[in-house]
Amino acid sequence: MEKYEIILSVFLVLTIMIIPKNMVLSASSQHIPTTLEGPFQPVTRSFDPSLRRGSDDLAMDHPRLKKNVTSNFPEQIALALSTPNSMWVSWVTGDAQIGLNVTPVDPRTVASEVWYGEQSGNYTERRSGVSVVYSQLYPFEGLWNYTSAIIHHVRIDGLEPETKYYYKCGDSSLASMSEELVFETLPLPGSGKYPPRIAFVGDLGLTSNSTTTIDHLITNDPSLVLMVGDLTYANQYRTTGGKGASCYSCEFPDSPIRETYQPRWDGWGRFMQPLTSRVPMMVIEGNHEIEPQAGNTTFLSYLTRFSVPSNESGSDSNFYYSFDAGGIHVIMLGAYVDYNQTGAQYAWLEKDLRNVNRNVTPWLVAAWHAPWYNSYSSHYQEFECMRLQMEELLYQYGVDIVFSGHVHAYERMNRVFNYTLDPCGPVYITIGDGGNIEKVDVDHADEPGKCPSAGDNIPEIGGVCHMGPAKGKFCWDRQPEWSAYRESSFGHGILEVVNSTYALWTWHRNQDIYQEHSHGDQIYIVRQPELCSVGSKGNKVLPALLSSSVAATLMDPLLATLLCWSFVIDIVPPLAVSRDATNEELVEKRWRLEVEILWLKEVPCSAAIGSSERLLAGDIDLLKMCPAA
C-alpha cells in the first residue's frame, strides 16, 4: 500500500495547485442529497406571505408582446427538435385578423425558406417548407372571430452534433429574410453525452410573474426547453379582448362557450422569441389549449402553431410523440386525448418504450400536463383514470423521471408506484408554477377543510376514477409519504444529466433570481439499473460495488476533478472525501486529507478506462477489461 500512499500525496499536491478556487470551495458547500438517501420524510414549505399569489397579464401593447416587424418579415421565430441531425424552424409573417367577419389569407403568397451554415454570413444550405393559416370561429352572435397570419414550418437537416449554426428565415423573393440567428445542436444519442442543461416549465401564461420566470430561465442558459402544457392562457379572455380573468367562469358566467382572445397567442410567440429562436422548445398540450370552437373543433391553435417530431417518432398525432436529446429519450404524452389501453396512444407508447435502447439513451424521461401524484387540493386525483391505464407500462420499462404541470405550485415525489414507495418507481415532479394569471395554488388536500369532494376536479376530457388510495379515505390526513417536498411559489426547473446514472435536478423559484446560488429544491436523481430490471433494450445489470455514500460523494465537482487526476497518474480507485473540508484545511493538513479509498482492484487500468465520466456512471464493467496485476 505504500506506493499508493506516495502517489496519493503527489496527485493531491497537483490537484491543489491546479483546481480553481471556486471549485475547491465547492467542497464546503451544502450537501446535495441523492435519491439513494430516500425515501425522504415529507416536507412542506409554506407560501411566503410577503409574495403576491399572482399578477395580471401583460397588455398587448407591452414592448415584449407587440409586433416589432413590418410587412412580411418573420416574427415569433421558434426552434424544435426533429431528429438528432435535423431541426424544425417555425415563424409567422403578415397580420392576423379579428372581428365579426374575417377572411383567411392565402398562405402561398409568402414562401417558407431557411438559410443556414456553420459560419456567420455563409449559408451553405437552404431548405423550403410549408405555410398554413387557421381560424378560430364562434357560431354565437356578438362573438369575434379570428384568422391567423401565415405560419411557416421548415425542417432543416444534415446537422452535425454539438455544432453552432447560423440561420435566417423568411422569403428571399420578397426581400424579407430575418436577421441572422444562431443555435447549437445537441450531442448524439449513443455518444455518452447529454445536453448541458434542460429547462422545464409549465402553465406559463403572460403575466409579470411569467416574465420573471422566463428571464430567470434564460440566465440559467438551457440548451433545451420542455414546456409541459398551458402556454398562453388565451382562453381567460372574451373574444373581444379586454382584461383577462383569473377565474373565467367567475368573471364570465354568461359566456356561451369558453371563449379565447387569439391575439394572445401572437403576443406569446413574440414574448418567447428571444429564447425559442436560439434554443429548441418542445411542447405538449394542456387543458388551456383545448379552445373549443365551431364544429366541435379543438386544439387548433396548438396543432397549427407548433412543429413536433410526431412523424419522426412513429406517432400519427401531435398530441403525443418522443425524441432523443443526447443520451436521454423523452416521451411526451397527451392527457387530453384517448389514453386507454385499447387506444392508439397506448399502442404507440408501448412500441416506443419497447424500442428504447438503454445503452444508447440510458435516461428515460416522460412528460405530460396533468400530474398523477399530487397532494394539492387543486386537481387532486383528477387524472386517476390515466394513471390506472398507463402507470404499470411506464414502471415496467423503467421510466426514470416524470414531469407534469397543471397544478400551479411545485412538488417533488419520492420514488413511487401505485401509491407505494418503490425504489424502482419514477421520480414524479410537478412544475406547473410558471406564473400564469390563475395564481399560485396554496391549499393541500391533507389540510383540515381543504379536501375536495369526489365531485370536484373533473377533467375537461376523460373519465373520473377515484380509487381511495389514502388508506381507504379520499384524502390523507397528513402529507402523503410519497410527497417528498412541496412549496407554493412560481419558478422553473433545470435538469443537468451528469452521466448514465446521475442527474442533478434544481428547482429555481422566481424570488431566487435576486440571490446568487439560491434555489428552492435540489437533488441528485440516481438511476439504479443494477437494482431495477426494466423491459427496454440494452438494459445492462451492473454489480452494486459502490456504496451510496461513496457514489454520492463522487458527484461533488472537486471530487470529480480528483478522480480525473487519478487517471493521469494511474490510480484506479474512486475517492470519497469529506464534503466539510475547506480550502484552508486542505492546505493546513498539507494535503493529507481524510480519504476513504475503495479498492476495486489493484490493476493498471489507465489504458482501459477512457474517461472519468464512464467510471462516475458506475460502469464497473470497464474495470473487468483490465488485466490482473
TIDRENDREN-551660 format. One record per residue (C-alpha): x, y, z. Coordinates in steps of 0.1 Angstrom, whole numbers, padded with zeros to 4 digits, always signed. Each point is the difference from the previous one (the first is absolute). Layout:
<nodes>
XYZ
...
</nodes>
This chain:
<nodes>
+0000+0000+0000
+0030+0023+0005
+0004+0008-0037
-0037+0011-0002
+0005+0023+0030
+0029+0017-0018
-0020+0003-0032
-0030+0013+0019
+0021+0028+0016
+0013+0009-0035
-0033+0004-0016
-0015+0019+0029
+0028+0025-0003
-0006+0003-0037
-0037+0003+0005
+0003+0028+0026
+0023+0019-0024
-0022-0002-0030
-0036+0000+0013
-0017+0034-0002
-0008+0016+0033
-0037-0001-0006
+0001-0037-0007
+0019-0007+0032
-0025+0020+0020
-0027-0021-0015
+0011-0028+0023
-0013+0020+0029
-0033+0008-0016
-0033-0013+0013
-0005-0037-0004
-0021-0009-0030
-0021-0031+0008
-0005-0029-0024
-0030-0022-0005
+0021-0028+0014
-0005+0016+0034
-0037-0001-0004
-0028-0005+0005
-0001+0034+0018
-0023+0011+0027
-0026+0023-0016
+0007+0037+0002
-0023+0030-0006
+0013+0035-0004
-0029+0023+0005
-0008+0029-0023
+0020+0031+0007
-0026+0026+0010
+0023+0028-0011
-0006-0011-0036
-0031+0005-0021
-0019-0031-0011
-0002+0013-0036
+0000+0030-0023
-0019+0013-0030
+0008-0008-0036
+0022+0023-0020
-0019+0022-0024
+0003-0006-0037
+0018+0033-0005
+0028-0011+0024
+0034+0002-0017
+0005-0037+0004
-0034-0009-0016
-0006+0026-0027
+0011-0006-0037
+0033+0015-0008
+0005-0010-0036
-0017+0014-0032
-0015-0015-0031
+0009-0037-0005
+0031-0001+0022
+0001-0031+0023
-0010+0002+0037
-0008-0025+0028
+0030-0021-0011
+0003-0033+0017
+0021-0032-0001
-0010-0035+0008
+0019-0033-0002
-0008-0024-0029
+0027-0027+0000
+0035+0000+0014
+0012+0016-0032
-0029+0022-0010
-0020+0029+0014
-0034+0017-0005
+0000+0037-0006
-0034+0017+0004
-0011+0037-0004
-0028+0023-0009
-0004+0027-0027
-0026+0025-0007
-0030+0011+0021
-0027-0019+0017
-0037+0012-0002
-0025+0001+0027
-0037+0012-0001
-0035-0011-0009
+0010-0008-0036
+0035-0012-0009
+0014-0014-0032
+0031-0023+0001
+0029+0010-0021
+0016-0024-0025
+0031-0015+0017
+0016-0006-0034
+0006+0037-0005
+0031-0001+0023
+0027-0027-0004
+0016-0019+0028
+0038-0001-0002
+0028-0006+0024
+0037+0007-0008
+0026-0014+0024
+0036-0009+0003
+0028-0004+0026
+0015+0035-0006
-0016+0033+0005
-0012+0015-0032
+0009-0031-0020
-0032-0020-0005
+0011-0032-0019
-0034-0017+0003
-0035+0011-0009
-0033-0018+0007
-0037+0008-0007
-0031-0011+0019
-0037+0006+0004
-0022+0029+0009
-0035-0001+0016
-0027+0021+0016
-0027-0009+0024
-0032+0016+0012
-0018+0001+0034
-0037+0004-0007
-0029+0003+0023
-0036-0006-0011
-0014+0024+0026
-0013+0035-0005
+0023+0027+0011
+0031-0022+0003
+0030+0010-0020
+0018-0024-0024
+0037-0002-0007
+0021-0011-0029
+0037-0003+0004
+0029+0015-0019
+0021-0024-0021
+0017-0027+0021
+0031-0016-0015
+0018-0033+0008
+0033-0011-0015
+0020-0031+0008
+0038+0005-0003
+0021-0031-0001
+0036-0012-0004
+0010+0016+0034
+0031-0011+0018
-0002-0006+0037
+0013+0025+0025
+0004+0026-0027
-0010+0037-0002
-0021+0009-0030
-0009+0035-0013
-0033+0004-0018
-0025+0023-0015
-0037-0007-0009
-0026+0017-0021
-0007+0006-0037
+0030+0011-0021
-0021+0008-0030
-0017+0027+0020
+0032+0012+0016
-0014-0008+0034
+0025-0023+0016
+0005+0002+0038
+0032+0012+0017
+0026-0026+0006
-0007-0023+0029
+0021-0028+0015
-0006-0034+0018
+0021-0029+0011
-0008-0036-0006
-0001-0027+0027
+0022-0030+0005
-0009-0032-0019
-0017-0029+0017
+0025-0027+0008
+0028+0025+0004
+0001-0002+0038
-0008+0037+0000
-0030+0020+0012
-0015+0035-0005
+0018+0022+0025
-0033+0014+0015
-0037-0008-0008
-0025+0025+0013
-0035-0011+0011
-0029+0024+0003
-0038-0003+0000
-0031+0022+0002
+0019+0030-0011
-0024+0027-0012
+0009+0036-0006
+0000+0018+0033
+0027+0019+0017
+0008-0032+0019
+0004-0017-0033
+0026+0025-0011
+0020-0006+0032
-0002-0038-0007
+0013+0003-0035
+0027+0026+0009
+0012-0023+0028
-0001-0030-0023
+0020+0018-0027
+0027+0009+0026
+0004-0038+0006
+0010-0004-0036
-0020-0031-0010
+0009-0020-0031
-0036-0014-0003
-0034+0011+0015
-0030-0023+0007
-0033+0018+0004
-0024-0024+0018
-0033+0016-0012
-0022+0031+0006
+0020+0026-0020
-0018+0032-0006
-0033+0000+0020
-0017+0017-0029
-0032-0017+0012
-0001+0023+0030
-0015+0027-0022
-0031+0008-0019
+0004+0000-0038
+0000+0038+0000
+0031+0002+0023
-0001+0023+0029
+0013-0011+0034
+0007-0037+0006
-0015-0018+0030
+0017-0021+0026
-0032-0020+0002
-0018-0001-0033
-0033-0015+0012
-0002+0024+0029
+0006+0031-0022
-0019-0011-0031
-0029-0023+0012
-0022+0008-0030
+0025-0008-0027
-0016-0025-0025
+0033-0018-0005
+0035+0001+0015
+0012+0029-0021
+0036+0010-0009
+0017+0032-0011
+0023-0015-0026
+0024+0030-0003
+0014-0011+0034
+0016-0029-0020
+0018+0025-0022
+0011+0020+0030
+0013-0032+0017
+0020-0009-0032
+0017+0034+0001
+0005-0003+0037
+0018-0033-0003
+0020+0007-0032
+0032+0012+0018
+0002-0035+0015
-0016-0022-0026
+0018+0014-0030
+0033-0014+0014
-0010-0029+0023
-0024-0027-0012
-0033-0002+0020
-0021-0032+0001
-0036+0005+0010
-0029-0022+0010
-0037+0010+0002
-0018+0009+0032
-0036+0007+0008
+0004+0037-0009
+0009-0010-0035
-0034-0018-0006
-0017+0033-0012
-0033-0014-0014
-0016+0018-0030
-0025-0006-0027
-0004-0035-0013
+0013-0015+0033
+0035+0008-0012
+0026+0001+0028
+0037+0006+0005
+0004+0018-0034
+0024+0027+0012
+0023-0026+0016
-0001-0023-0030
+0007+0027-0025
+0026+0021+0017
+0024-0026+0012
+0022-0026-0018
+0007-0031+0020
+0017-0033-0011
-0031-0021-0001
+0007-0016-0034
+0036-0004+0009
-0009-0020+0031
-0026-0022-0017
-0030+0019+0015
-0029+0010-0022
-0010+0029+0024
+0016+0032+0013
-0016-0008+0033
+0027-0026+0009
+0035-0006-0014
+0036-0007+0011
+0035+0012-0008
+0036-0006+0011
+0022+0027+0016
+0034-0014+0002
-0002-0030+0024
-0035+0008+0010
-0032-0014-0015
-0029+0023+0006
-0037-0010-0003
-0027+0027-0002
-0035-0014+0007
-0034+0014-0006
-0023+0003+0031
-0029+0014-0020
-0002-0027-0027
-0009-0037+0003
+0026-0016+0024
-0019-0033+0006
+0018-0033-0006
-0022-0007-0030
+0009+0033-0017
+0026+0012-0025
+0021+0020+0025
+0005-0030+0023
+0010-0022-0030
+0024+0026-0012
+0015+0004+0035
+0005-0037+0005
+0018-0002-0033
+0021+0030+0007
+0011-0013+0034
+0008-0034-0014
+0023+0016-0025
+0020+0021+0025
+0036-0012+0003
+0013+0009+0034
+0036-0004-0013
-0007+0028-0024
-0023+0021+0022
+0005-0011+0036
-0025+0026+0013
-0037-0003-0006
-0020+0031+0007
-0038+0005-0005
-0021+0031+0001
-0037+0009-0002
-0022+0027+0013
-0021-0013+0029
+0018-0017+0029
-0009-0034+0013
+0016+0006+0034
-0012+0033+0016
-0007+0009+0036
-0014+0035-0007
-0038+0006+0001
+0001+0013-0035
-0004-0028-0026
+0002-0026+0028
-0004-0035-0015
-0012+0015-0032
+0019-0023-0023
-0003-0033+0019
-0015-0016-0031
+0031+0008-0020
+0022-0013+0028
-0019-0033+0002
+0003-0005-0038
+0037+0009-0004
+0020-0001+0032
+0008-0037-0001
+0014+0002-0035
+0023+0029+0009
+0012-0019+0031
+0006-0031-0020
+0024+0018-0023
+0018+0019+0027
-0010+0036-0006
+0024+0021+0022
-0017+0034+0003
-0035+0013-0008
-0008+0037-0003
-0034+0016+0001
-0017+0033+0005
-0037+0009+0004
+0004+0007+0038
+0013+0035+0005
+0027-0009+0025
+0030-0022+0005
+0001-0036+0013
+0026-0027-0002
-0009-0036+0009
+0020-0028+0015
+0004-0029-0024
-0035-0015-0002
-0021-0026-0018
-0038-0004+0006
+0002+0023+0030
+0026-0022+0016
+0036+0010+0007
+0021-0019-0025
+0038+0004-0007
-0007-0009-0037
-0029+0024-0005
+0005+0033-0019
+0007+0033+0018
-0032+0021-0008
+0004+0037-0001
-0027+0027-0003
+0013+0031-0016
-0032+0019-0008
+0012+0032+0017
+0009+0021-0031
-0019+0031+0012
-0033+0001-0019
-0030+0022+0008
-0019-0027+0020
+0024+0005+0030
+0021-0024+0020
-0017-0029+0018
+0004+0000+0038
-0025-0025+0014
+0009-0036+0008
-0026-0028-0001
+0013-0014+0033
-0006+0032+0019
-0032+0004+0021
-0029+0012-0022
+0020-0001-0032
-0008-0035-0013
-0021+0004-0032
-0031-0020-0004
-0001-0029-0024
-0021+0021-0024
+0027+0027-0002
+0030+0000-0024
-0018-0015-0031
+0023-0001-0030
-0011+0018-0031
+0007-0031-0020
+0000-0036+0013
-0017-0019+0028
+0000+0001+0038
+0016-0027+0021
+0003+0004+0037
+0016-0030+0016
+0004+0012+0036
+0037-0008+0003
+0003+0021+0033
-0004-0031+0021
-0037-0003-0008
-0007+0037+0001
-0002+0026-0028
+0026+0023+0014
+0030-0006+0023
+0000+0016+0035
+0036+0010-0004
+0024+0006-0028
+0002-0034-0018
+0033-0020+0004
+0005+0001-0038
+0001+0038+0000
+0036+0009+0009
-0001+0038-0004
-0026+0026-0009
+0000+0038-0002
-0024+0026-0014
+0021+0023-0021
+0005+0009-0036
+0031-0013-0018
+0016-0024-0024
+0023-0030+0002
+0034-0010-0015
+0011-0036-0006
+0037-0006-0004
+0008-0036-0009
+0035-0007+0012
+0004-0035-0014
-0020-0032-0006
-0011-0003+0037
+0002+0034+0016
-0021+0032-0009
-0001+0032+0020
-0035+0014+0004
-0004+0036+0011
-0032+0019+0005
+0005+0038-0002
-0026+0022+0016
-0006+0033-0016
+0011+0019+0031
+0033-0018-0002
+0010+0021-0030
+0009+0027+0024
+0023-0022+0021
+0032-0016-0014
+0002-0038+0003
-0035-0002+0015
-0026-0025-0009
-0031-0017+0014
+0007-0037-0004
+0030-0020-0011
+0008-0037-0002
+0020-0025-0020
-0023-0025-0016
+0018-0033-0003
-0009-0029-0023
+0007-0035+0014
+0000-0023-0030
+0017-0026+0021
-0030+0000+0023
-0030+0005-0023
-0004-0023-0029
-0018+0017-0029
-0016-0010-0033
+0020+0023-0023
+0027-0012-0024
+0035+0001+0012
-0006+0002+0037
+0032-0010+0016
+0000-0014+0035
+0031+0011+0019
+0014-0013+0033
-0008+0024+0028
+0036+0005+0011
-0001+0036+0010
-0017+0010+0032
-0026+0027-0002
+0021+0024+0022
+0031-0004-0021
-0019+0003-0033
-0018+0031+0012
+0033+0016+0012
+0015-0006-0034
-0025+0024-0016
+0016+0031+0017
+0019+0021-0026
+0032-0001+0021
-0001-0038+0003
-0008-0004-0037
+0033+0020-0006
+0019-0022+0024
-0013-0031-0018
+0011+0014-0033
+0035+0005+0013
+0000-0035+0013
+0000-0012-0036
+0030+0022-0009
+0022-0018+0026
-0015-0034-0005
-0020-0002+0033
-0031-0020-0006
-0022+0002+0031
-0027+0027+0003
+0004+0022+0031
-0023+0012+0027
+0010+0033+0017
-0019+0018+0028
-0023+0027-0014
+0008+0021+0030
+0037+0005-0008
+0008+0036-0009
+0029+0013-0021
+0018+0012+0031
-0003-0034+0016
+0014-0016-0031
+0031+0022+0001
+0004-0002+0038
+0000-0038-0001
+0026+0001-0028
-0025-0017-0022
-0002-0031+0022
-0037-0001-0002
-0021-0025+0019
-0009-0021-0030
-0018-0033-0004
+0014-0021-0028
-0022-0027-0014
+0024-0025-0017
-0019-0017-0027
+0032-0016-0015
+0037+0008+0002
+0005+0000-0038
+0016+0024-0024
-0032+0012-0017
+0009+0033-0016
+0000-0015-0035
-0033-0018+0005
-0019+0029+0015
-0005+0027-0026
-0020+0026+0020
-0008+0009+0035
-0036+0005-0010
-0005-0036-0007
+0014-0011+0034
-0021+0026+0017
-0029-0015-0018
+0005-0032+0019
+0013-0019-0030
+0018-0026+0020
+0003-0022-0030
+0028+0022-0012
+0021-0012+0029
-0005-0036-0011
+0018+0008-0032
+0032+0005+0020
+0026-0028+0002
+0009-0013+0034
+0030+0017+0017
</nodes>
